Amino acid sequence: MGEELKSDPLGQAALEYLGGARGLEIEVQSNIVEDDVIPVDYLFRDYGQMPVLEQKALNHCTGRVLDVGGAVGSHALELQKKGIDVTLLDTSYGCCQVARQRGVKNVINEDFYTYEPTEKFDTLLLMMNGIGIAAALEHLPVFLASAKHLLNPGGRIILDSSDLRYLYIDEDSYCELPEERYYGEVMYTMAYKKHKTQPFEWLFIDSALLAVKAKENGFLFKMLAEGEHYDYLTSLTLIK
């Protein structure tokens, strides 16, 4: 297990939390804002502790569901309670171990871009800005092509994201609008104790641009809900 967890801070922290440790935090560094932390107990939230957009997202899941980047299984467990056939997919070895121990029935420890299911899905669920796995704006067509490969005809992607323009328009902001890249492209590093990831790209995309890109790649964009601070929930339906 040691090798699998060397670059898996989320998984290591989740395993320790499941073992009874409390007050744990995962350190998050990015190239656009000050260093931050993710409280590990937040990963273990139940339905009542979830943000409203997440609650609404779960209510839009139908048919056979793939929870992409499902972490320790909080969303998958809620869907299971509803009797929904859900599979959790995550690259984190530790998170997948925890999800299984928490009772998630179907857990796949693989990468979204290489996963080959035996049966396709009706809904792809991507929470906590899960579309970030597209990494950069120019890679968004690759993400959408991979989603098509996993979806049944007429299937949907349910996702949330945020428009990071607030970082550049707020009076107290110290960020300068980048000139050579889309402003929603962020570079992250995550760490927990001696466990640290390599720097990785993550995409935040504004809803207007996502609508355009979705149409260009064979999906119909529909706004499902808007949050209080530039965040939103949407569905992308695969055009038959």
Backbone as CSV, one residue per row, in Angstrom:
resi,resn,N_x,N_y,N_z,CA_x,CA_y,CA_z,C_x,C_y,C_z
1,MET,0.816,-1.211,0.000,0.000,0.000,0.000,0.848,1.259,0.000
2,GLY,2.068,1.187,0.569,2.889,2.368,0.711,3.178,3.072,-0.590
3,GLU,3.556,2.304,-1.640,3.872,2.892,-2.928,2.676,3.610,-3.522
4,GLU,1.489,2.999,-3.415,0.298,3.595,-3.997,-0.059,4.928,-3.355
5,LEU,0.361,5.121,-2.106,-0.061,6.311,-1.356,0.981,7.423,-1.326
6,LYS,2.160,7.186,-1.912,3.208,8.194,-1.862,2.757,9.530,-2.435
7,SER,2.042,9.500,-3.543,1.564,10.737,-4.174,0.049,10.848,-4.065
8,ASP,-0.498,10.303,-2.979,-1.950,10.249,-2.772,-2.320,10.863,-1.419
9,PRO,-2.112,12.186,-1.266,-2.413,12.810,0.022,-3.868,12.675,0.429
10,LEU,-4.801,12.787,-0.524,-6.221,12.632,-0.200,-6.497,11.235,0.361
11,GLY,-5.957,10.235,-0.308,-6.188,8.864,0.126,-5.581,8.558,1.478
12,GLN,-4.361,9.021,1.714,-3.715,8.767,2.997,-4.468,9.454,4.127
13,ALA,-4.842,10.706,3.910,-5.576,11.440,4.941,-6.932,10.793,5.212
14,ALA,-7.599,10.341,4.154,-8.911,9.707,4.314,-8.804,8.400,5.096
15,LEU,-7.775,7.632,4.827,-7.568,6.378,5.560,-7.337,6.644,7.042
16,GLU,-6.554,7.670,7.352,-6.294,7.998,8.751,-7.559,8.509,9.435
17,TYR,-8.353,9.284,8.703,-9.621,9.771,9.258,-10.546,8.597,9.547
18,LEU,-10.622,7.673,8.623,-11.472,6.500,8.817,-10.999,5.690,10.019
19,GLY,-9.695,5.750,10.280,-9.125,5.036,11.418,-9.316,5.739,12.748
20,GLY,-9.930,6.928,12.734,-10.253,7.614,13.981,-9.560,8.940,14.206
21,ALA,-8.567,9.289,13.358,-7.870,10.567,13.516,-8.796,11.721,13.139
22,ARG,-8.695,12.820,13.843,-9.542,13.989,13.572,-8.680,15.253,13.482
23,GLY,-9.291,16.332,12.994,-8.574,17.595,12.840,-7.563,17.583,11.713
24,LEU,-7.725,16.682,10.755,-6.772,16.549,9.658,-7.054,17.566,8.559
25,GLU,-6.002,18.030,7.909,-6.135,18.989,6.812,-5.184,18.642,5.679
26,ILE,-5.647,18.821,4.472,-4.821,18.632,3.287,-4.399,20.000,2.781
27,GLU,-3.111,20.201,2.587,-2.591,21.485,2.128,-2.758,21.608,0.613
28,VAL,-3.214,22.777,0.184,-3.448,23.028,-1.237,-2.696,24.294,-1.644
29,GLN,-1.834,24.153,-2.656,-1.121,25.300,-3.202,-1.543,25.496,-4.654
30,SER,-1.672,26.750,-5.071,-1.999,27.033,-6.467,-1.171,28.210,-6.960
31,ASN,-1.251,28.440,-8.262,-0.463,29.520,-8.863,-1.223,30.841,-8.940
32,ILE,-2.452,30.890,-8.349,-3.215,32.140,-8.472,-3.696,32.712,-7.142
33,VAL,-3.797,31.893,-6.101,-4.268,32.406,-4.811,-3.355,31.907,-3.698
34,GLU,-3.582,32.419,-2.495,-2.773,32.006,-1.358,-3.020,30.540,-1.016
35,ASP,-2.066,29.945,-0.321,-2.192,28.552,0.098,-3.453,28.367,0.937
36,ASP,-4.061,27.197,0.811,-5.313,26.916,1.497,-5.265,25.492,2.036
37,VAL,-6.328,25.073,2.714,-6.416,23.698,3.220,-7.814,23.136,2.949
38,ILE,-7.889,21.816,2.840,-9.169,21.113,2.774,-9.324,20.317,4.059
39,PRO,-10.289,20.633,4.916,-10.525,19.808,6.108,-10.962,18.406,5.670
40,VAL,-10.302,17.388,6.162,-10.581,16.034,5.696,-12.002,15.603,6.042
41,ASP,-12.526,16.099,7.160,-13.889,15.695,7.523,-14.916,16.162,6.483
42,TYR,-14.566,17.176,5.676,-15.481,17.635,4.639,-15.700,16.562,3.569
43,LEU,-14.706,15.740,3.353,-14.842,14.668,2.371,-15.891,13.644,2.796
44,PHE,-16.165,13.573,4.093,-17.069,12.564,4.652,-18.463,13.144,4.936
45,ARG,-18.806,14.241,4.297,-20.082,14.904,4.568,-21.270,14.032,4.140
46,ASP,-22.383,14.187,4.855,-23.620,13.517,4.453,-24.473,14.495,3.665
47,TYR,-25.656,14.058,3.253,-26.513,14.870,2.379,-26.835,16.225,3.000
48,GLY,-27.136,16.231,4.293,-27.498,17.479,4.958,-26.356,18.473,5.052
49,GLN,-25.118,17.997,4.945,-23.949,18.871,5.024,-23.459,19.332,3.651
50,MET,-24.068,18.814,2.611,-23.623,19.162,1.257,-24.148,20.527,0.837
51,PRO,-23.387,21.254,0.024,-23.898,22.506,-0.545,-25.159,22.243,-1.361
52,VAL,-25.988,23.262,-1.509,-27.268,23.115,-2.207,-27.071,22.603,-3.635
53,LEU,-26.037,23.089,-4.322,-25.815,22.646,-5.702,-25.532,21.145,-5.758
54,GLU,-24.804,20.619,-4.780,-24.535,19.182,-4.745,-25.815,18.397,-4.491
55,GLN,-26.631,18.881,-3.584,-27.898,18.209,-3.305,-28.764,18.164,-4.568
56,LYS,-28.828,19.283,-5.282,-29.616,19.327,-6.513,-29.029,18.396,-7.565
57,ALA,-27.709,18.309,-7.627,-27.062,17.433,-8.601,-27.460,15.983,-8.383
58,LEU,-27.486,15.550,-7.139,-27.858,14.172,-6.834,-29.298,13.895,-7.247
59,ASN,-30.148,14.881,-7.128,-31.550,14.711,-7.509,-31.741,14.617,-9.019
60,HIS,-30.721,15.026,-9.786,-30.799,14.958,-11.245,-30.174,13.682,-11.809
61,CYS,-29.598,12.853,-10.950,-28.964,11.617,-11.416,-30.014,10.552,-11.703
62,THR,-29.972,9.999,-12.888,-30.939,8.966,-13.282,-30.221,7.824,-13.983
63,GLY,-30.892,6.673,-14.013,-30.340,5.519,-14.707,-29.074,4.994,-14.050
64,ARG,-28.190,4.505,-14.867,-26.916,3.965,-14.381,-25.916,5.124,-14.283
65,VAL,-25.348,5.319,-13.094,-24.550,6.517,-12.810,-23.082,6.167,-12.593
66,LEU,-22.185,6.977,-13.176,-20.750,6.899,-12.896,-20.354,8.148,-12.132
67,ASP,-19.922,7.966,-10.886,-19.480,9.066,-10.033,-17.992,9.273,-10.276
68,VAL,-17.670,10.226,-11.148,-16.292,10.448,-11.585,-15.545,11.283,-10.543
69,GLY,-14.414,10.769,-10.083,-13.688,11.455,-9.017,-14.470,11.419,-7.724
70,GLY,-15.080,10.271,-7.454,-16.011,10.132,-6.330,-15.393,10.127,-4.955
71,ALA,-14.048,10.164,-4.874,-13.330,10.250,-3.592,-13.758,9.160,-2.614
72,VAL,-14.175,9.536,-1.406,-14.474,8.525,-0.372,-15.919,8.052,-0.424
73,GLY,-16.681,8.507,-1.426,-17.989,7.913,-1.663,-19.192,8.612,-1.077
74,SER,-19.059,9.844,-0.655,-20.197,10.524,-0.028,-21.387,10.653,-0.980
75,HIS,-21.123,10.998,-2.236,-22.218,11.123,-3.199,-22.750,9.747,-3.602
76,ALA,-21.857,8.807,-3.822,-22.275,7.457,-4.213,-23.148,6.812,-3.145
77,LEU,-22.807,7.023,-1.896,-23.603,6.440,-0.810,-25.016,7.016,-0.785
78,GLU,-25.139,8.313,-1.042,-26.467,8.918,-1.075,-27.286,8.376,-2.244
79,LEU,-26.644,8.166,-3.384,-27.353,7.616,-4.536,-27.759,6.160,-4.274
80,GLN,-26.888,5.408,-3.606,-27.233,4.034,-3.261,-28.476,3.971,-2.378
81,LYS,-28.582,4.934,-1.452,-29.748,4.978,-0.569,-31.042,5.127,-1.367
82,LYS,-30.935,5.783,-2.529,-32.104,5.988,-3.379,-32.369,4.783,-4.279
83,GLY,-31.521,3.774,-4.187,-31.685,2.603,-5.031,-31.106,2.751,-6.418
84,ILE,-30.250,3.762,-6.615,-29.650,4.017,-7.925,-28.404,3.156,-8.103
85,ASP,-28.246,2.611,-9.297,-27.075,1.818,-9.653,-25.920,2.775,-9.936
86,VAL,-24.982,2.889,-8.996,-23.897,3.854,-9.120,-22.547,3.159,-8.996
87,THR,-21.611,3.599,-9.820,-20.228,3.131,-9.765,-19.331,4.319,-9.467
88,LEU,-18.442,4.172,-8.499,-17.492,5.230,-8.151,-16.193,4.983,-8.901
89,LEU,-15.682,6.024,-9.546,-14.429,5.958,-10.290,-13.467,6.998,-9.741
90,ASP,-12.280,6.573,-9.332,-11.308,7.527,-8.800,-9.902,6.973,-8.978
91,THR,-8.940,7.876,-9.218,-7.546,7.452,-9.367,-6.858,7.262,-8.029
92,SER,-7.450,7.756,-6.936,-6.842,7.666,-5.611,-7.039,6.268,-5.011
93,TYR,-5.933,5.567,-4.824,-5.990,4.225,-4.242,-6.575,4.271,-2.837
94,GLY,-6.124,5.228,-2.041,-6.597,5.322,-0.664,-8.074,5.657,-0.580
95,CYS,-8.519,6.610,-1.406,-9.941,6.978,-1.396,-10.816,5.803,-1.797
96,CYS,-10.367,5.039,-2.775,-11.143,3.873,-3.193,-11.232,2.839,-2.078
97,GLN,-10.144,2.667,-1.342,-10.167,1.752,-0.198,-11.194,2.217,0.844
98,VAL,-11.184,3.505,1.109,-12.112,4.069,2.096,-13.550,3.950,1.610
99,ALA,-13.778,4.252,0.338,-15.136,4.163,-0.211,-15.699,2.753,-0.057
100,ARG,-14.867,1.753,-0.323,-15.321,0.363,-0.167,-15.670,0.075,1.290
101,GLN,-14.800,0.532,2.195,-15.040,0.273,3.616,-16.281,0.996,4.118
102,ARG,-16.622,2.120,3.497,-17.818,2.865,3.895,-19.102,2.250,3.332
103,GLY,-18.951,1.319,2.404,-20.131,0.635,1.892,-20.492,0.893,0.452
104,VAL,-19.642,1.597,-0.292,-19.921,1.781,-1.716,-19.732,0.432,-2.409
105,LYS,-20.742,0.003,-3.133,-20.744,-1.359,-3.688,-19.829,-1.514,-4.901
106,ASN,-19.847,-0.524,-5.774,-19.072,-0.614,-7.019,-18.007,0.482,-7.034
107,VAL,-16.748,0.087,-6.900,-15.635,1.044,-6.845,-14.575,0.634,-7.863
108,ILE,-14.178,1.573,-8.710,-13.168,1.324,-9.734,-11.998,2.285,-9.517
109,ASN,-10.813,1.740,-9.276,-9.618,2.559,-9.071,-8.865,2.689,-10.399
110,GLU,-9.396,3.556,-11.256,-8.798,3.761,-12.577,-8.928,5.223,-12.985
111,ASP,-8.271,5.554,-14.103,-8.306,6.904,-14.654,-9.498,7.062,-15.598
112,PHE,-10.147,8.196,-15.518,-11.307,8.491,-16.357,-11.006,8.303,-17.841
113,TYR,-9.812,8.698,-18.260,-9.488,8.713,-19.675,-9.115,7.342,-20.240
114,THR,-8.863,6.384,-19.386,-8.503,5.045,-19.862,-9.500,3.978,-19.429
115,TYR,-10.502,4.350,-18.668,-11.491,3.398,-18.148,-12.337,2.827,-19.289
116,GLU,-12.454,1.520,-19.323,-13.249,0.818,-20.338,-14.336,0.005,-19.634
117,PRO,-15.538,0.544,-19.503,-16.604,-0.174,-18.803,-17.185,-1.304,-19.658
118,THR,-17.724,-2.297,-19.004,-18.405,-3.373,-19.726,-19.800,-2.945,-20.164
119,GLU,-20.323,-1.915,-19.519,-21.651,-1.403,-19.843,-21.628,0.117,-19.689
120,LYS,-22.254,0.834,-20.601,-22.201,2.294,-20.568,-23.179,2.869,-19.542
121,PHE,-23.083,4.184,-19.344,-23.821,4.861,-18.281,-24.827,5.861,-18.846
122,ASP,-25.829,6.174,-18.021,-26.829,7.179,-18.374,-26.472,8.555,-17.827
123,THR,-25.731,8.574,-16.712,-25.333,9.835,-16.078,-23.880,9.759,-15.634
124,LEU,-23.112,10.776,-15.967,-21.779,10.964,-15.393,-21.884,12.100,-14.388
125,LEU,-21.548,11.847,-13.146,-21.617,12.855,-12.086,-20.214,13.353,-11.773
126,LEU,-20.007,14.665,-11.874,-18.705,15.262,-11.577,-18.909,16.425,-10.609
127,MET,-18.657,16.161,-9.326,-18.855,17.173,-8.293,-17.528,17.790,-7.849
128,MET,-17.657,18.847,-7.052,-16.498,19.600,-6.562,-15.649,20.075,-7.745
129,ASN,-16.327,20.711,-8.697,-15.700,21.169,-9.933,-14.987,20.022,-10.646
130,GLY,-15.709,18.916,-10.751,-15.121,17.720,-11.342,-14.695,17.869,-12.784
131,ILE,-15.275,18.836,-13.516,-14.846,19.056,-14.892,-13.408,19.561,-14.935
132,GLY,-12.882,19.873,-13.777,-11.477,20.267,-13.694,-10.536,19.240,-14.287
133,ILE,-10.961,17.967,-14.345,-10.086,16.934,-14.914,-9.841,17.156,-16.409
134,ALA,-10.580,18.081,-17.029,-10.272,18.451,-18.408,-8.923,19.184,-18.478
135,ALA,-8.472,19.699,-17.346,-7.139,20.298,-17.152,-6.999,21.687,-17.762
136,ALA,-7.303,21.836,-19.038,-7.140,23.128,-19.700,-8.191,23.259,-20.792
137,LEU,-8.445,24.480,-21.206,-9.498,24.736,-22.184,-9.261,23.966,-23.479
138,GLU,-8.015,23.890,-23.921,-7.728,23.201,-25.175,-7.923,21.691,-25.067
139,HIS,-7.966,21.175,-23.839,-8.176,19.736,-23.632,-9.644,19.381,-23.417
140,LEU,-10.523,20.395,-23.379,-11.933,20.130,-23.118,-12.558,19.183,-24.154
141,PRO,-12.236,19.308,-25.453,-12.776,18.351,-26.415,-12.363,16.907,-26.122
142,VAL,-11.178,16.710,-25.586,-10.721,15.361,-25.224,-11.572,14.818,-24.083
143,PHE,-11.838,15.671,-23.097,-12.703,15.267,-21.991,-14.089,14.881,-22.497
144,LEU,-14.673,15.711,-23.360,-16.021,15.455,-23.850,-16.063,14.212,-24.743
145,ALA,-15.004,13.956,-25.483,-14.939,12.738,-26.293,-14.883,11.505,-25.394
146,SER,-14.132,11.588,-24.307,-14.067,10.478,-23.359,-15.418,10.247,-22.693
147,ALA,-16.124,11.346,-22.399,-17.457,11.232,-21.805,-18.417,10.541,-22.767
148,LYS,-18.339,10.901,-24.044,-19.186,10.256,-25.057,-18.968,8.745,-25.059
149,HIS,-17.724,8.344,-24.915,-17.361,6.925,-24.949,-17.995,6.159,-23.792
150,LEU,-18.294,6.867,-22.702,-18.832,6.226,-21.503,-20.351,6.315,-21.409
151,LEU,-20.974,7.167,-22.234,-22.410,7.438,-22.110,-23.260,6.654,-23.112
152,ASN,-24.439,6.297,-22.660,-25.457,5.789,-23.562,-26.004,6.938,-24.407
153,PRO,-26.636,6.652,-25.552,-27.267,7.719,-26.341,-28.242,8.527,-25.487
154,GLY,-28.138,9.838,-25.567,-28.996,10.701,-24.765,-28.574,10.830,-23.321
155,GLY,-27.420,10.253,-22.968,-26.920,10.338,-21.590,-26.472,11.742,-21.234
156,ARG,-26.280,11.983,-19.940,-25.978,13.335,-19.475,-24.758,13.369,-18.556
157,ILE,-24.082,14.493,-18.613,-23.060,14.829,-17.621,-23.684,15.844,-16.675
158,ILE,-23.638,15.567,-15.372,-24.085,16.526,-14.360,-22.832,17.051,-13.670
159,LEU,-22.594,18.358,-13.755,-21.351,18.897,-13.208,-21.575,20.278,-12.613
160,ASP,-20.658,20.636,-11.730,-20.633,21.999,-11.212,-19.271,22.613,-11.507
161,SER,-19.242,23.924,-11.613,-17.989,24.628,-11.807,-18.164,26.054,-11.299
162,SER,-17.120,26.855,-11.470,-17.152,28.247,-11.028,-16.473,29.126,-12.069
163,ASP,-16.942,30.348,-12.149,-16.327,31.355,-13.003,-15.339,32.133,-12.136
164,LEU,-14.049,31.975,-12.406,-13.026,32.596,-11.554,-12.807,34.076,-11.833
165,ARG,-13.677,34.680,-12.624,-13.480,36.107,-12.921,-13.508,36.960,-11.665
166,TYR,-14.178,36.454,-10.602,-14.250,37.251,-9.373,-12.863,37.519,-8.795
167,LEU,-11.907,36.635,-9.109,-10.543,36.840,-8.609,-9.886,38.062,-9.232
168,TYR,-10.413,38.483,-10.362,-9.784,39.570,-11.102,-10.595,40.863,-11.081
169,ILE,-11.853,40.779,-10.633,-12.689,41.991,-10.644,-12.994,42.514,-9.252
170,ASP,-12.781,41.708,-8.209,-13.005,42.193,-6.855,-12.011,43.283,-6.506
171,GLU,-12.467,44.246,-5.754,-11.606,45.392,-5.406,-10.377,44.961,-4.609
172,ASP,-10.527,43.935,-3.784,-9.422,43.514,-2.936,-8.517,42.483,-3.613
173,SER,-8.795,42.157,-4.868,-8.024,41.130,-5.555,-6.637,41.641,-5.913
174,TYR,-5.669,40.723,-5.800,-4.308,41.073,-6.197,-3.918,40.330,-7.476
175,CYS,-4.851,39.601,-8.063,-4.566,38.811,-9.247,-4.626,39.680,-10.511
176,GLU,-3.719,39.413,-11.421,-3.736,40.078,-12.715,-4.233,39.083,-13.759
177,LEU,-5.105,39.542,-14.642,-5.675,38.676,-15.662,-4.561,38.137,-16.556
178,PRO,-4.449,36.819,-16.677,-3.378,36.248,-17.503,-3.571,36.589,-18.972
179,GLU,-2.476,36.778,-19.686,-2.547,37.169,-21.086,-2.428,35.979,-22.036
180,GLU,-1.751,34.906,-21.606,-1.423,33.821,-22.530,-2.251,32.560,-22.295
181,ARG,-3.200,32.600,-21.389,-4.021,31.422,-21.129,-5.391,31.869,-20.639
182,TYR,-6.353,30.939,-20.696,-7.682,31.192,-20.167,-7.594,31.354,-18.644
183,TYR,-8.292,32.341,-18.115,-8.141,32.673,-16.698,-8.639,31.586,-15.748
184,GLY,-9.383,30.599,-16.267,-9.868,29.518,-15.410,-8.935,28.331,-15.320
185,GLU,-7.767,28.417,-15.923,-6.790,27.333,-15.865,-5.865,27.540,-14.677
186,VAL,-5.862,26.581,-13.757,-5.126,26.720,-12.498,-4.168,25.539,-12.326
187,MET,-3.007,25.815,-11.765,-2.045,24.763,-11.447,-2.065,24.529,-9.937
188,TYR,-2.258,23.269,-9.533,-2.361,22.911,-8.123,-1.285,21.914,-7.705
189,THR,-1.004,21.935,-6.406,-0.256,20.873,-5.731,-0.949,20.611,-4.408
190,MET,-1.101,19.320,-4.052,-1.740,18.965,-2.788,-0.777,18.136,-1.954
191,ALA,-0.826,18.333,-0.624,0.097,17.621,0.253,-0.567,17.280,1.577
192,TYR,-0.157,16.125,2.130,-0.572,15.725,3.470,0.599,14.978,4.084
193,LYS,1.167,15.558,5.142,2.374,15.005,5.767,3.455,14.847,4.686
194,LYS,3.961,13.620,4.481,5.014,13.403,3.486,4.451,13.022,2.115
195,HIS,3.142,13.032,2.005,2.498,12.620,0.756,2.160,13.862,-0.055
196,LYS,2.670,13.919,-1.282,2.503,15.120,-2.087,2.297,14.756,-3.555
197,THR,1.392,15.463,-4.216,1.178,15.244,-5.640,2.213,16.009,-6.456
198,GLN,2.368,15.617,-7.692,3.061,16.454,-8.655,2.121,17.607,-9.019
199,PRO,2.632,18.727,-9.462,1.740,19.809,-9.909,0.804,19.302,-11.009
200,PHE,-0.462,19.698,-10.926,-1.420,19.256,-11.932,-2.332,20.407,-12.328
201,GLU,-2.791,20.358,-13.584,-3.681,21.395,-14.116,-5.129,21.087,-13.744
202,TRP,-5.903,22.146,-13.537,-7.321,21.996,-13.194,-8.079,23.126,-13.856
203,LEU,-9.215,22.795,-14.464,-9.970,23.793,-15.222,-11.230,24.239,-14.492
204,PHE,-11.383,25.543,-14.344,-12.640,26.182,-13.954,-13.133,26.915,-15.202
205,ILE,-14.410,26.752,-15.535,-14.885,27.329,-16.793,-16.186,28.089,-16.572
206,ASP,-16.298,29.259,-17.187,-17.532,30.036,-17.059,-18.628,29.379,-17.877
207,SER,-19.862,29.564,-17.459,-20.985,28.838,-18.045,-21.215,29.189,-19.516
208,ALA,-21.013,30.447,-19.898,-21.238,30.843,-21.290,-20.269,30.129,-22.224
209,LEU,-19.027,30.049,-21.816,-18.022,29.377,-22.640,-18.274,27.871,-22.681
210,LEU,-18.671,27.298,-21.552,-18.971,25.868,-21.533,-20.132,25.543,-22.465
211,ALA,-21.126,26.399,-22.505,-22.268,26.181,-23.394,-21.813,26.121,-24.848
212,VAL,-20.916,27.021,-25.231,-20.399,27.050,-26.600,-19.600,25.792,-26.902
213,LYS,-18.693,25.429,-25.999,-17.846,24.265,-26.214,-18.662,22.972,-26.224
214,ALA,-19.676,22.906,-25.388,-20.540,21.723,-25.353,-21.214,21.530,-26.711
215,LYS,-21.778,22.608,-27.259,-22.462,22.518,-28.551,-21.501,22.102,-29.655
216,GLU,-20.297,22.645,-29.624,-19.291,22.313,-30.642,-18.923,20.830,-30.613
217,ASN,-19.103,20.205,-29.454,-18.676,18.821,-29.283,-19.832,17.837,-29.105
218,GLY,-21.042,18.247,-29.504,-22.154,17.319,-29.547,-22.956,17.172,-28.273
219,PHE,-22.938,18.198,-27.423,-23.715,18.174,-26.188,-24.628,19.394,-26.109
220,LEU,-25.754,19.205,-25.453,-26.699,20.301,-25.207,-26.534,20.782,-23.774
221,PHE,-26.207,22.069,-23.610,-25.993,22.680,-22.291,-27.323,23.129,-21.699
222,LYS,-27.533,22.823,-20.420,-28.713,23.328,-19.713,-28.305,23.747,-18.308
223,MET,-28.574,25.002,-17.967,-28.288,25.479,-16.623,-29.319,24.900,-15.658
224,LEU,-28.864,24.241,-14.605,-29.761,23.651,-13.616,-29.929,24.530,-12.382
225,ALA,-28.867,25.220,-11.998,-28.938,26.098,-10.819,-27.692,26.974,-10.778
226,GLU,-27.836,28.138,-10.172,-26.704,29.032,-9.979,-26.495,29.274,-8.497
227,GLY,-25.236,29.272,-8.082,-24.905,29.491,-6.688,-24.810,30.974,-6.356
228,GLU,-24.333,31.254,-5.161,-24.291,32.635,-4.673,-22.996,33.354,-5.025
229,HIS,-21.988,32.600,-5.507,-20.704,33.258,-5.747,-20.044,32.699,-7.011
230,TYR,-20.647,32.996,-8.161,-20.095,32.648,-9.465,-20.010,31.140,-9.717
231,ASP,-20.679,30.330,-8.903,-20.691,28.887,-9.130,-22.029,28.487,-9.740
232,TYR,-22.052,27.354,-10.394,-23.273,26.930,-11.079,-23.289,25.413,-11.250
233,LEU,-24.495,24.891,-11.521,-24.708,23.473,-11.780,-25.353,23.337,-13.147
234,THR,-24.852,22.417,-13.958,-25.376,22.270,-15.310,-25.450,20.808,-15.712
235,SER,-26.244,20.559,-16.739,-26.233,19.243,-17.377,-25.805,19.417,-18.814
236,LEU,-25.004,18.480,-19.300,-24.615,18.422,-20.710,-25.185,17.115,-21.253
237,THR,-26.172,17.217,-22.126,-26.844,16.042,-22.666,-26.261,15.668,-24.013
238,LEU,-25.891,14.414,-24.156,-25.340,13.933,-25.409,-26.413,13.940,-26.479
239,ILE,-26.170,14.676,-27.550,-27.138,14.771,-28.643,-27.124,13.465,-29.417
240,LYS,-28.280,12.865,-29.565,-28.371,11.541,-30.206,-28.014,11.629,-31.695
